[in-house]
Amino acid sequence: MEVITFGMISAQRLVRVVGARSLPPMSALDRYSPQCDPDQAISCRLTWKLTHNQAAADVAEWVLGKPTAILVLILIGLVVRWLIHRTIDRTVRHAEEGPVRMGRIPLGSNATVGSTLRRGDGKSHGRRVQRVRTMGSLLKSITTGIVFTIVAIMTIGQLGYDIGPLLASAGILGVALGFGAQALVRDFLSGIFMIFEDQYGVGDQVDLGEASGAVEAVGLRVTRLRDVNGTVWYVRNGEILRVGNMSQNWARTVLDVAVAYHEDLARVRQVLADVAHDLWEDDEFKGLIIEPPEVWGVQDIGPDGVHVRVALKTAPLEQWGIGRELRQRIKARFDFEGIEVPYPEWVVKAAGWQDHAGTRVVPSDQGDAPG
């Protein structure tokens, strides 16, 4: 029995020795900080090693460990945000300094085409710079929101809170906001696509259906217009179903000139062509008319005369001024050439009047003259 008892004691000692040797070695901090969790900062373990006081270790964790971790997270977020914004700024500068591309404009043989293209290049370049800057500002706002949201969630996790329910609640809240604020979400999405697709920009003359005028501001939610009477219109981007832009690439002045029925239409067309051609060659309007004018011919025959159409392709936003100048010159030339424009006529036929066939016209019983 003594031998068996001695053997059992020796086996237990051997198991304890072997087990102790198989365990990994503990560091000095782990040996002296059994009260600190593995996920706590090193400040807790150092304080426990120096003081062997659990309260002091906990205070050190909250005063030094967690603020330091949060500060590091904030610094990392700021650095990431700075790097992303720097990349966006470099991309914006590269896009601003890139080659200018204009729309496809068929050009005539006039010498003013070069000045027209130069003027168009300047306007196109300014429009592109504005568009690129707007998109850069939008991208920086989006990236800033994403980075700060991630830093805020990680900070909450450092404070010891479980972020799983928070993420689930944020998802549910996002779905609820999506259903409850559909109009607002639609406005923002429409504004983003309008900016990226360059449908219109500040300074453009547009027709948005309910309102038309010059664009003063383009936001993510609303577009601000000012009409010809000075009224400011605020149009929600989500409510815009169509956009008519009258200031992209080129425009056209179209005039329907009315003349009397007895005028020679061939002579009228020649006079209109001469007036439009003189306007095209005028030094004051070089660069504003980008193609030789065209007289398209008779557009309409009505009770108020014969309408002859004249068309000029112009630079953006110049069609109205050129149209006014052309009307003034046509009026002066018609007066000089003796070409009459139609005017209202009243024909009064007296009793007993004879028509061209010699038939005597007898008034009716009511006494009204026929005609």
LOFI-16767 format. One record per atom (N, C-alpha, C, O): x, y, z. Coordinates in steps of 0.05 Angstrom, whole numbers, plus 5000, padded with zeros to 4 digits. Layout:
! residues N
XYZ;...
This chain:
! residues 371
501749765000;500050005000;501750255000;501150444986;503950245016;505650485016;506950534989;507350764981;507550304976;508850344949;506850464930;507550644914;504350374931;502350484913;501850784919;501550944901;501650844945;501151124952;503451294943;502951514933;505951214947;508251364938;508251404908;508951614898;507451194894;507351214864;505251414855;505751564836;502951414868;500851604860;501651894865;501152074849;503051934888;503952204895;506052294874;506052524865;507952104868;509952174848;508752234821;509652414807;506652094812;505352144787;503952414786;504152564767;502652484809;501352754810;503452974807;503053174793;505752934821;507853134819;508953164791;509453374781;509152934778;510252934750;508253074731;509053224714;505653024735;503653154718;503753454723;503553604703;504053544747;504153834753;506553954740;506454174728;508853814742;511353924730;511153944700;511754144688;510153714688;509953714658;507953924649;508454064629;505653954663;503654154655;504754434658;504254604641;506254484678;507454744682;509454814660;509555034650;510954604652;512854654630;511554694603;512654824585;509154564599;507854594573;506454854570;505754924547;505855004591;504455264589;506355474577;508755464581;505255664561;506955874550;507956054572;506556094592;510256174569;511356354589;509656604591;508756704570;509256704615;507756954619;509657184620;511857164631;508757404609;510357644610;510257764639;508657684655;511957944643;512058074670;509558224676;508558224699;508458364655;506058524660;503658344665;502058404682;503458114650;501257934654;501457804682;499357744694;503857754691;504157624717;503257804740;502357714761;503658074735;503058264757;500358414752;499758594768;498858344731;496358484726;494158284720;493058284698;493458114740;491357914735;488558044733;486657914724;488258294742;485558414743;484958564717;482658664715;486758594699;486258744674;485558554652;486758344649;483458624637;482558464614;484658474592;486058674589;484758264575;486658264553;486258494533;488158584521;483658584530;483158794510;483559074522;483059274507;484259094547;484759364559;487559464551;489259314543;487859724554;490359854545;492559784565;492159674587;495059834556;497359764572;497559944597;498959864616;496160174598;496160344622;495060204646;496060244668;492960034642;491859884665;493959694676;494259674701;495359554660;497359354669;499759494683;500759394703;500559714671;502859864683;502059964711;503559954730;499560074713;498660184739;498459954759;499159994782;497359734751;497159504769;499959404778;500259334801;501859404760;504559314768;505759504788;507259424806;505259774785;506459964803;505059984829;506360024850;502359964829;500860014854;499459764865;498859764889;499059564849;497459324858;494759414869;493759294888;493559614857;491059724865;489059714842;489559834821;486859564845;484959534823;483559794816;483159854792;482959954836;481660214830;483460394814;482660524795;486060404822;487960564807;488260474778;488560634760;488260204775;488460094748;486060174731;486360234707;483660154742;481260234727;481260534720;480560604698;482160694740;482260984734;484261044712;483761214695;486560914713;488560954692;487460864664;488060994644;485860654664;484660564639;482760774627;482860824603;481160904644;479161094635;480461364630;479561514612;482561434645;483761704642;485861704620;486161904605;487361484618;489561484598;489061294575;489361374551;488061054580;487860854559;485760924538;486360944514;483260964547;481061004528;481361274514;480961284489;481961504528;482361754513;484561734492;484461854471;486761594500;488961564480;488061414456;488661484433;486561194460;485561034437;483661204420;483761184395;481861354433;480061524418;481561744402;480861804379;483561854415;485162064402;486561944377;486762074356;487561704380;488961574357;486961524335;487561564311;484561444342;482461394321;481861654307;481561664282;481561874322;480962134309;483162224291;482662324269;485662184300;487962264284;488062094258;488562204237;487561844260;487461664237;485261754217;485761774193;482861824228;480761914212;481462184197;480762214174;482762364212;483462624199;485562574177;485462704156;487462394183;489562344162;488262214137;488862294115;486462024142;485161894119;483462104103;483562114079;482062274118;480462484105;482262674089;481562754067;484562754101;486362934087;487462804061;487662934041;488162544063;489162414039;487062394017;487662433994;484562334025;482462314005;481862583993;481562613968;481762794009;481263063999;483563153981;483163293961;485963083988;488263163971;488063023944;488663143924;487262773944;486962633918;484762753902;485062783877;482562833915;480362963900;481263233889;480563293866;482663383905;483563643895;485463623872;485363773853;487263423872;489063383850;487563303825;488163383803;485563133829;483863053806;482363283794;482163313770;481363463812;479863703803;481763883787;480963983766;484163933798;486064103784;486763993757;487064133737;487163733756;487863603730;485563633710;486063673686;483063603720;480863633702;480463923692;479763973669;481064123710;480864403702;482964473681;482464643664;485364353683;487464433665;487464263639;489264303622;485564073637;485463903613;484664053588;483964283590;484763923565;483964043540;480964113540;479363963551;480264333527;477564423524;476264273501;477264263479;473864163507;472364023486;469764153482;468164193501;469164233458;466664353452;464764153439;465663933430;462264233437;460364063423;460864063394;462364233384;459763883380;460163853351;458564073337;456064053336;459964273325;458664493312;459564503283;461964543279;457864473264;458664503236;459364793230;457764973236;461564833219;462665103216;462665193186;462965023168;462165443182;462265553155;465065643148;466965573162;465365783126;467965853116;468666143123;470666243113;467066273140;467566553147;470066563164;470666383179;471566793163;473966823178;473466863208;475366833224;470966913216;470366963244;470066703259;469566703283;470366473246;469966223260;472066183281;471466083303;474566273276;476666243296;476066403321;476366293344;475066653318;474366803342;471966683356;471766693381;470166573341;467866443353;468666203370;467766173392;470466043359;471465813375;472965893399;472765773421;474566113397;475966203420;474066303442;474366243466;471966443433;470066533453;468566293465;468166283489;467766113448;466465873458;468165713476;467265603496;470865703470;472665553488;472765683515;472765533536;472765943517;472766073543;470366013559;470565953583;467966023546;465565963561;465365673569;464565613591;466265503550;466165213557;468165153579;467564983597;470465283579;472465233600;471365323627;471665183647;470165563628;469065653653;466865473663;466665423687;465165383645;463065203653;464164943664;463164833684;466264833650;467364583659;468764613686;468564433704;470164833690;471464883716;469364893739;469764783760;467165033733;465065043754;463864773759;463364703783;463364613738;462264353742;464164173758;463364023776;466764173750;468764003764;468964083793;469163903810;468964343799;469164423827;466664343843;466964263866;464364353831;461964263844;462063973851;461363883873;462963813831;463163523836;465263463857;464963283873;467563613857;469563573877;468563633905;469163493924;467063853907;465963923933;463963713943;463863643966;462363603924;460463393931;461963143940;461163023961;464063063926;465462823934;466862853961;466962673977;467963093966;469163143992;467163134015;467763034037;464763234010;462763224031;461962934037;461562864060;461662774016;460862494020;463062344035;462462194053;465562374026;467762234040;468062324069;468662154086;467762584074;467862674102;465762544119;466362464142;463362534109;461162404124;461762114130;461262014152;462761964110;463361684113;465561634134;465361464152;467761794131;470061754150;469261824178;469961674197;467862044182;467062124209;465061924221;465061874245;463361804205;461461604215;462961354224;462361254246;464961264209;466461034217;468061094243;468160924261;469261334245;470761404269;468861414293;469561324315;466461524290;464561534312;463761264322;463561214346;463261074303;462460804311;464760664326;464260534346;467160694316;469460574329;469960694357;470860564375;469460954360;469761094385;467760984406;468460934429;465260944397;463260824415;464160544423;463660464446;465360394405;466360124412;468560144432;468759964450;470260344431;472460374450;471360444478;472660384498;469160574479;467960644505;466660404519;465760424542;466660174506;465659924519;462859854511;461759664522;461659994493;458859934485;458859744462;460759744445;456859584461;456559384439;455459534414;453259644416;456959544393;456159694369;454359524351;453259634331;453959274357;452159104340;449359214340;448259254318;448159244363;445359354364;445259634352;443259714340;447459794355;447460064344;447360054313;445860204301;448959874302;448859844272;446159754263;445159844242;444959564277;442359464270;440259684272;438559714254;440459844293;438560074296;438960284275;437060394265;441560324267;442060524246;440860424219;439860584204;441060164214;439860054190;436860084190;435760164169;435660024212;432660054214;431960344211;429960414198;433460524224;432860814222;433260914193;431661074184;435260804179;435660884152;433360804134;432460954117;432360554139;430060464123;427560634129;426060714111;427160704155;424860874162;425061144150;423061254139;427461264150;427861524138;427461514108;426361694095;428361284096;427961254067;425061254059;424261364039;423361124075;420561114069;419161374077;417361464062;420061494099;418661734108;419461994093;417962184092;421861994082;422862234068;423562164039;425762224030;421662034026;422161953998;422662203980;424362193962;421062413984;421362653968;424162773971;425362863952;425062783997;427762904002;429962733989;431762843977;429762463992;431762293979;431662323949;433762323936;429262333937;429062373908;430262633899;431562653878;429862853915;431063103908;434163093908;435463193890;435262963929;438162943931;439362773908;441262843896;438062543903;439062373881;438862513854;440662493838;436662653849;436362803824;438463023822;439563063800;438963163844;441063373843;443863263838;445363383823;444463023849;447062903844;447362833814;449462883802;445262703802;445462633774;445462873756;446762873735;444063083763;444163333747;446863453746;447763553725;448263443769;450963553770;452963383754;454563483739;452763113757;454562943744;454062943713;455962923698;451562953705;450962953677;451163223663;450763243639;451663433679;451963703668;449463783652;449763883630;447163743663;444663823649;444464123647;443464223627;445264273668;445364563667;447164653689;447864503707;447964903688;449665023708;448965313713;447165423700;450365443731;449865713738;450365893713;452465873700;448466063707;448666243684;447166143659;446766293640;446365893659;444865783636;441965893636;440865953657;440965913612;438165993608;436565733603;436965603582;434865663621;433465403620;430465433623;429465633633;429065223614;426265203617;425664943631;426164723621;424664963656;424164733673;421164653674;420364503691;419664763656;416764693655;415164913669;414065083656;414964903695;413465093710;414865363712;413565573714;417465363710;419065613712;421265613691;422265393684;421965843682;424165873662;425666133669;424466323679;428266133663;429866373668;432766293670;433566083662;434366473682;437166433685;437766293711;436666363732;439466093710;440165933734;442066093751;444166183742;441366133776;443066283795;444466103814;446666173824;443365863820;444665683839;443565403833;441265363828;445365203836;444664923832;445564783858;447864753863;443564683873;444164533897;443364243895;442264163874;443864093916;443163813916;440163773919;439063573911;438763973931;435863943935;434264123917;432164033907;435064373913;433464563898;435264703877;437664713880;433964803856;435264973836;433865253837;431465263837;435465463838;434465733839;434565863812;436765883799;432265963802;432166103776;431166393780;429866453800;431866563761;430766833761;429766893732;431266883713;427166943730;425966983704;426467263694;427767423707;425367323670;425967583657;424667813673;425668043670;422667763689;421367973705;422768013732;421968183748;424867863738;426267883763;425267703785;426267723807;423267543780;422167363800;424067123804;424967003785;424567063829;426366833836;424566593841;422666593856;425366373827;423866123830;425665913842;428065883835;424565773862;425965543874;424565283866;422265243873;426065123851;424864883839;426264643852;428664623852;424664453864;425864213875;426864033853;425463993833;429263923857;430463763836;428863513830;428763413807;427563403850;425963163846;423463213830;422263023819;422563463827;420163533812;420763603783;418963663768;423263613775;424063693748;423863443730;425363253733;421963443712;421563223694;422963263667;423663073654;423463513659;424863563634;426363823637;425663993654;428463853622;430164093623;430664183594;431664033578;429864433588;430564553562;432764753566;432264973577;435164693558;437564873562;438065023536;438564903515;437865283537;438165453514;440965583512;441265773497;442865473526;445565603526;447765393526;449865453537;447365163514;449464963512;450564953483;448964903465;453064993480;454564963454;453765183434;455565333426;451265203426;450465413407;447465453409;446065293421;446565663396;443665733396;442965813367;444665813349;440465883363;439465963337;437366183339;435566163355;437766383322;435766593320;433966533295;434966513273;431466513300;429566443279;427466673277;426066723297;427266803255;425367023251;423466953228;424266863207;420867003233;418866973212;417967263205;416567393220;418867353181;418367633172;415867623154;415767483134;413867783161;411367793146;411568013125;412368243131;410667963100;410568163079;407768143066;406367943069;407068353052;404468363039;404368163016;406368073005;401868103008;401467902987;402467992959;403367832943;402468262954;403168352927;406268382924;407168452902;407768322945;410668352943;411868112927;410867892928;414168172914;415667962899;417267802919;419167902931;416567552923;417867392944;420767342938;422367322956;421567312912;424367282905;425967522914;428167502925;424867762909;426268012917;426368032947;428368112958;424167942961;424167952990;426267773002;427767843021;426567532991;428567343001;431367452996;433167413013;431867582974;434467692968;435167912988;437467932997;433168082994;433668303013;434268193040;436068293054;432667993049;433167873075;435967743077;437267763097;436767613055;439467493055;441567703056;443567663070;441267923042;443268143043;443468263071;445668313081;441168313084;441168423111;442568233131;444168323147;441867983130;443067783149;446067753143;447567733162;446867763118;449667733111;451267973121;453467943130;450068213118;451468453128;451768443159;453868523169;449768333172;450068303201;452268103208;453668143227;452467893193;454467683198;457267793194;459167723209;457667983175;460268093169;460968333186;463168443184;459068433202;459468663219;461568603240;461368393254;463568773243;465668733263;464568713291;465668583309;462468863297;461268863323;460168593331;459968523355;459368433311;458068173316;459867933308;458867713306;462367983303;464167763297;464467583321;464967683344;464367333317;464467143339;461867083352;461666893368;459767233345;457067173356;455467013337;453766853346;455867043311;454466883291;456466683280;458466763268;456066423283;458066223278;457766083251;459365913244;455666153236;455266033210;453966243192;452666423201;454366213165;452966403147;449966383151;448866173154;448566613150;445666613154;444266473131;445366443109;441866383136;440366233116;437466353115;436266413136;436466383091;433666453087;432266203078;432566113056;430666083096;429365833090;426965843071;426165643059;425866083068;423666113049;420966163063;420866233087;418866123048;416166173058;415465973079;415565733075;414766073103;414065903125;411065873129;410065663137;409566083122;406766073127;405366273109;406466483102;402966203101;401166393085;398666413101;397166213104;398066653111;395766683127;394266933120;394967073101;392166993135;390567233129;392067503134;391267713124;394267483150;395767733155;398267753138;399967923144;398567593117;400767623099;402367363095;401567153103;404667393081;406367163076;408767183094;410067403097;409466963107;411666963127;414066823115;413866593105;416266963115;418866853104;420666813128;421067003144;421966583131;423566513154;426566553148;427566483127;427866683168;430766723167;431966593192;430866613214;434266463189;435466313212;438466383213;439866393192;439466433237;442366483242;443166313266;441866313287;445366163263;446566013285;448466193300;450266313289;448066213327;449466413343;450866273366;450466033371;452466423380;453766333404;451666313426;449466433424;452166153447;450166123469;449366383481;451066563486;446866423487;445666653500;445766903483;445267123494;446466883458;446667123441;444367133421;444167323405;442566933421;440566923400;438467153403;437467243383;437967243427;435967453431;436967723422;435567873409;439467793430;440568043422;440868063391;440368273379;441767843379;442167843350;439467863337;439167993316;437367733348;434767753336;433668033337;432368123317;434068183359;433168463360;434568633340;433368803326;437268593337;438768753318;437868693289;437668873273;437368443284;436568363257;433768483250;433368563227;431968483269;429268603264;429568903257;428169003239;431269033272;431569323268;432669373240;431869553226;434669213232;435869253205;433869183183;433869313162;432268973187;430368903167;428269123163;427469183141;427369243185;425469463184;426569693168;425269813151;429069773174;430369993160;430669923130;430270103113;431469683124;431869613095;429269593080;429069673057;427169493093;424569483080;423469763074;422369813053;423969953092;423170223087;424670343063;423570483047;427270273062;428870383040;428070253013;427970392993;427469993013;426769852988;423769892981;422969812959;422269992999;419370032993;417769772995;415669742983;418769583011;417369333015;415269363038;416069453060;412869303032;410769343051;410369093069;410468873059;409869153094;409068933112;405968933114;404769143109;404768713120;401868703120;400668863143;401968893164;398368983139;397069133159;394069083157;393169013135;392569113178;389669063177;388269243157;388769483156;386369133142;384869283122;381869243127;380969023133;380369453124;377369443125;376269523099;376969743088;374569353087;373269413061;370369473066;368869293075;369469703058;366669793061;365469803034;366369953016;363369653029;361969643003;359269783006;357569703022;358869992990;356370142991;354270002975;354769822959;351770082979;349469972964;349670032935;350370262927;349169842918;349269882890;352069842878;352569892855;353969762895;356669722886;356869482867;355469282872;358469502847;358769282827;361469152831;363569282836;361368882829;363868732832;365468742806;364668872788;367668592805;369468592781;368068482757;368868542734;366068312761;364668192738;362468362728;361068292708;361968602740;359868772732;357168712744;355168842736;357068522762;354468452775;353868652796;355468722813;351368752795;350468952815;349868802841;348468602841;350868912863;350468792889;348268932903;348369182906;346168782911;343868902924;344068852954;344668622961;343669052970;343869002999;341668823009;339568792996;342168683031;340268503042;337968653056;337968893057;336068493066;333768623080;334668763105;333468963113;336668673117;337668803142;339269053137;339969203155;339769113111;341169353104;344169333106;345469543104;345269093111;348169063113;349469033086;348368903069;351669163082;353069133056;354368863054;355568773074;354168733032;355468473029;358468493029;359568713025;359768273033;362668273032;363868133055;366268113057;
